[in-house]
Amino acid sequence: MTDRTLSPAAQAVLDAYNAGFIRPVAVHHKPRIAAALRAAVNQCKIDWNCHPNYPETESVIIVSDLLAIAAELEGTND
């Protein structure tokens, strides 16, 4: 079962979560998955103070992507 309202990245996270179950987990688990992503981000040791003359580091980009996926999962109401 695919949730068509999600981006491919968020859908991949939801699919990976559901892979551990015999049948797909209800939509109300999305905030729990988002909380797990946010907790993982909180454990990342990165410097958020990027200088305007330097591009963002890969770690900042990855963490930003994870936070975006978490926000998307939290904001999807099916």
MOKA-V643026 format. One record per run of one state. SS is the DSSP state (H for helix, E for strand, L for the rest). FROM is the first residue (numbers start at 1). TO is the last residue. If there is no record, write none. Layout:
ss->(SS,SS)
from->(FROM,FROM)
to->(TO,TO)
//
This chain:
ss->(L,H,L,H,L,H,L)
from->(1,8,19,27,43,58,76)
to->(7,18,26,42,57,75,78)
//
